[in-house]
């Protein structure tokens, strides 16, 4: 019984560690995309392409 509880705890801990790692990678990628957009004066579209104001002016309307 104790072994089963121990396995459950380790499974939950491992799942949380994986989730934290994935979240960290997603946050890092988002930061890199924002930094790229600022450096190249562009905005991201739904297809993960960064367009300038001349290419896609509607992305810059706020």
MMTF fields as JSON, N, C-alpha, C and O atoms, coordinates in Angstrom:
{
  "mmtfVersion": "1.0.0",
  "mmtfProducer": "UNKNOWN",
  "numBonds": 247,
  "numAtoms": 248,
  "numGroups": 62,
  "numChains": 1,
  "numModels": 1,
  "chainsPerModel": [1],
  "groupsPerChain": [62],
  "chainIdList": ["A"],
  "bondAtomList": [4, 2, 8, 6, 12, 10, 16, 14, 20, 18, 24, 22, 28, 26, 32, 30, 36, 34, 40, 38, 44, 42, 48, 46, 52, 50, 56, 54, 60, 58, 64, 62, 68, 66, 72, 70, 76, 74, 80, 78, 84, 82, 88, 86, 92, 90, 96, 94, 100, 98, 104, 102, 108, 106, 112, 110, 116, 114, 120, 118, 124, 122, 128, 126, 132, 130, 136, 134, 140, 138, 144, 142, 148, 146, 152, 150, 156, 154, 160, 158, 164, 162, 168, 166, 172, 170, 176, 174, 180, 178, 184, 182, 188, 186, 192, 190, 196, 194, 200, 198, 204, 202, 208, 206, 212, 210, 216, 214, 220, 218, 224, 222, 228, 226, 232, 230, 236, 234, 240, 238, 244, 242],
  "bondOrderList": [1, 1, 1, 1, 1, 1, 1, 1, 1, 1, 1, 1, 1, 1, 1, 1, 1, 1, 1, 1, 1, 1, 1, 1, 1, 1, 1, 1, 1, 1, 1, 1, 1, 1, 1, 1, 1, 1, 1, 1, 1, 1, 1, 1, 1, 1, 1, 1, 1, 1, 1, 1, 1, 1, 1, 1, 1, 1, 1, 1, 1],
  "groupList": [{"groupName": "UNK", "atomNameList": ["N", "CA", "C", "O"], "elementList": ["N", "C", "C", "O"], "formalChargeList": [0, 0, 0, 0], "bondAtomList": [1, 0, 2, 1, 3, 2], "bondOrderList": [1, 1, 2], "singleLetterCode": "X", "chemCompType": "L-PEPTIDE LINKING"}],
  "groupTypeList": [0, 0, 0, 0, 0, 0, 0, 0, 0, 0, 0, 0, 0, 0, 0, 0, 0, 0, 0, 0, 0, 0, 0, 0, 0, 0, 0, 0, 0, 0, 0, 0, 0, 0, 0, 0, 0, 0, 0, 0, 0, 0, 0, 0, 0, 0, 0, 0, 0, 0, 0, 0, 0, 0, 0, 0, 0, 0, 0, 0, 0, 0],
  "groupIdList": [1, 2, 3, 4, 5, 6, 7, 8, 9, 10, 11, 12, 13, 14, 15, 16, 17, 18, 19, 20, 21, 22, 23, 24, 25, 26, 27, 28, 29, 30, 31, 32, 33, 34, 35, 36, 37, 38, 39, 40, 41, 42, 43, 44, 45, 46, 47, 48, 49, 50, 51, 52, 53, 54, 55, 56, 57, 58, 59, 60, 61, 62],
  "secStructList": [7, 2, 2, 2, 2, 2, 2, 2, 2, 2, 2, 2, 2, 2, 2, 2, 2, 2, 2, 2, 2, 2, 2, 2, 2, 2, 2, 2, 2, 2, 2, 2, 2, 2, 2, 2, 2, 2, 2, 2, 6, 7, 3, 3, 7, 6, 6, 1, 7, 3, 3, 7, 6, 6, 6, 7, 4, 4, 4, 4, 7, 7],
  "xCoordList": [0.82, 0.0, 0.87, 0.617, 1.897, 2.801, 3.547, 3.785, 3.915, 4.614, 3.72, 4.195, 2.432, 1.495, 1.342, 1.313, 1.245, 1.14, 2.407, 2.35, 3.549, 4.828, 4.903, 5.37, 4.451, 4.452, 3.539, 3.872, 2.395, 1.473, 2.108, 2.013, 2.747, 3.41, 4.514, 4.63, 5.322, 6.39, 5.812, 6.369, 4.723, 4.083, 3.563, 3.731, 2.928, 2.435, 3.602, 3.54, 4.658, 5.834, 6.474, 6.856, 6.59, 7.165, 6.286, 6.795, 4.981, 4.052, 4.161, 4.139, 4.276, 4.407, 5.731, 5.785, 6.784, 8.088, 8.047, 8.59, 7.415, 7.292, 6.453, 6.808, 5.353, 4.503, 5.261, 5.124, 6.054, 6.851, 7.876, 8.1, 8.492, 9.461, 8.831, 9.386, 7.678, 6.977, 6.54, 6.673, 6.023, 5.609, 6.791, 6.67, 7.916, 9.123, 9.571, 9.94, 9.542, 9.923, 8.972, 9.406, 7.684, 6.704, 6.904, 6.794, 7.192, 7.429, 8.689, 8.724, 9.712, 10.961, 10.732, 11.23, 9.989, 9.704, 8.89, 9.146, 7.927, 7.116, 7.982, 7.826, 8.884, 9.789, 10.674, 10.891, 11.182, 12.031, 11.246, 11.772, 9.972, 9.151, 8.883, 8.925, 8.612, 8.39, 9.652, 9.586, 10.789, 12.055, 12.345, 12.793, 12.097, 12.306, 11.417, 11.871, 10.148, 9.214, 9.664, 9.552, 10.168, 10.644, 11.882, 11.983, 12.805, 14.044, 13.808, 14.531, 12.804, 12.56, 11.333, 10.924, 10.751, 9.592, 8.498, 8.058, 8.069, 7.038, 6.059, 6.295, 4.969, 3.961, 3.691, 3.779, 3.358, 3.103, 1.672, 0.743, 1.497, 0.184, -0.15, 0.689, -1.354, -1.81, -0.95, -0.917, -0.261, 0.54, 1.99, 2.865, 2.234, 3.572, 4.605, 5.771, 4.159, 5.063, 5.032, 3.98, 6.171, 6.267, 6.255, 7.132, 5.243, 5.069, 5.291, 4.974, 5.839, 6.033, 4.734, 3.78, 4.708, 3.516, 3.202, 2.035, 4.221, 4.006, 3.398, 2.603, 3.753, 3.248, 1.829, 0.998, 1.547, 0.233, -0.177, -0.045, -0.674, -0.99, -2.08, -2.09, -2.996, -4.081, -3.607, -4.319, -2.421, -1.878, -1.463, -1.342, -1.246, -0.761, -1.89, -1.641, -3.133, -4.266, -4.679, -4.903, -4.773, -5.209, -6.302, -6.81],
  "yCoordList": [-1.191, 0.0, 1.264, 2.207, 1.262, 2.41, 2.605, 3.739, 1.515, 1.585, 2.222, 3.002, 1.892, 2.446, 3.963, 4.721, 4.388, 5.823, 6.542, 7.64, 5.922, 6.502, 6.661, 7.689, 5.663, 5.744, 6.861, 7.56, 7.031, 8.099, 9.461, 10.353, 9.621, 10.893, 11.199, 12.328, 10.2, 10.401, 10.713, 11.531, 10.081, 10.353, 11.766, 12.433, 12.229, 13.612, 14.596, 15.595, 14.315, 15.193, 15.263, 16.341, 14.129, 14.104, 14.865, 15.607, 14.689, 15.406, 16.911, 17.674, 17.335, 18.757, 19.307, 20.437, 18.524, 18.962, 19.106, 20.065, 18.17, 18.252, 19.47, 20.199, 19.688, 20.84, 22.149, 23.081, 22.223, 23.424, 23.642, 24.776, 22.57, 22.682, 23.16, 24.022, 22.612, 23.018, 24.475, 25.23, 24.873, 26.263, 27.205, 28.273, 26.822, 27.641, 27.789, 28.885, 26.705, 26.774, 27.653, 28.404, 27.566, 28.394, 29.874, 30.724, 30.183, 31.575, 32.109, 33.257, 31.284, 31.701, 31.961, 32.949, 31.09, 31.272, 32.543, 33.277, 32.806, 34.007, 35.256, 36.227, 35.219, 36.354, 36.58, 37.721, 35.501, 35.619, 36.195, 36.999, 35.774, 36.295, 37.791, 38.556, 38.204, 39.626, 40.432, 41.523, 39.91, 40.595, 40.719, 41.77, 39.675, 39.705, 40.766, 41.52, 40.824, 41.791, 43.221, 44.083, 43.477, 44.823, 45.155, 46.257, 44.236, 44.478, 44.688, 45.456, 44.019, 44.089, 44.925, 44.958, 45.595, 46.451, 45.719, 46.176, 44.582, 43.793, 43.263, 43.368, 42.699, 42.104, 40.693, 40.39, 39.83, 38.431, 38.239, 38.808, 37.437, 37.082, 35.67, 35.003, 35.215, 33.905, 32.752, 31.687, 32.947, 31.875, 31.887, 31.286, 32.58, 32.673, 33.295, 32.9, 34.261, 35.044, 36.477, 36.972, 37.135, 38.51, 39.443, 39.37, 40.32, 41.204, 42.658, 43.061, 43.431, 44.863, 45.607, 45.026, 46.887, 47.701, 47.809, 47.882, 47.821, 47.899, 46.608, 46.651, 45.482, 44.194, 43.907, 43.434, 44.187, 43.908, 45.082, 44.997, 46.181, 47.363, 47.124, 47.798, 46.184, 45.949, 45.347, 45.407, 44.773, 44.254, 45.381, 45.167, 46.578, 47.691, 48.62, 49.569, 48.364, 49.184, 48.762, 47.583, 49.733, 49.442, 50.38, 50.303],
  "zCoordList": [0.0, 0.0, 0.0, -0.75, 0.856, 0.937, -0.378, -0.795, -1.027, -2.302, -3.368, -4.194, -3.348, -4.311, -4.117, -5.086, -2.864, -2.563, -2.986, -3.538, -2.726, -3.12, -4.645, -5.135, -5.387, -6.851, -7.345, -8.302, -6.698, -7.085, -6.843, -7.686, -5.705, -5.382, -6.382, -6.858, -6.701, -7.689, -9.073, -9.804, -9.429, -10.709, -10.797, -11.817, -9.727, -9.693, -9.75, -10.468, -8.998, -8.994, -10.376, -10.832, -11.037, -12.379, -13.362, -14.202, -13.267, -14.14, -13.939, -14.905, -12.693, -12.407, -12.93, -13.415, -12.835, -13.348, -14.866, -15.414, -15.536, -16.996, -17.384, -18.31, -16.686, -16.961, -16.746, -17.538, -15.688, -15.428, -16.539, -16.964, -17.006, -18.094, -19.382, -20.063, -19.727, -20.948, -20.847, -21.811, -19.697, -19.487, -19.628, -20.228, -19.086, -19.192, -20.637, -21.061, -21.396, -22.809, -23.611, -24.484, -23.321, -24.029, -23.701, -24.584, -22.452, -22.061, -22.73, -23.171, -22.803, -23.455, -24.945, -25.485, -25.603, -27.03, -27.258, -28.212, -26.405, -26.516, -26.36, -27.1, -25.402, -25.198, -26.422, -26.831, -27.004, -28.196, -29.377, -30.146, -29.516, -30.607, -30.417, -31.38, -29.191, -28.927, -29.186, -29.752, -28.779, -28.993, -30.496, -30.953, -31.245, -32.695, -33.34, -34.201, -32.923, -33.498, -33.226, -34.098, -32.033, -31.704, -32.534, -33.071, -32.643, -33.383, -34.872, -35.506, -35.442, -36.878, -37.243, -38.403, -36.257, -36.46, -37.237, -38.292, -36.702, -37.352, -36.312, -35.108, -36.788, -35.908, -36.385, -37.574, -35.426, -35.731, -36.195, -35.622, -37.231, -37.743, -37.279, -36.673, -37.553, -37.091, -37.605, -36.987, -38.716, -39.311, -38.832, -39.456, -37.715, -37.121, -38.059, -38.076, -38.826, -39.665, -39.149, -38.745, -39.164, -38.687, -39.907, -40.767, -39.961, -41.105, -40.697, -39.578, -41.624, -41.39, -41.691, -42.21, -41.364, -41.587, -43.075, -43.46, -43.898, -45.347, -45.891, -46.83, -45.326, -45.797, -45.317, -46.092, -44.051, -43.456, -42.569, -41.348, -43.155, -42.356, -41.313, -40.283, -41.55, -40.598, -39.277, -38.274, -39.274, -38.015, -37.06, -35.854, -37.61, -36.812, -36.363, -35.62, -36.802, -36.377, -34.976, -34.706, -34.104, -32.736, -32.344, -31.226]
}
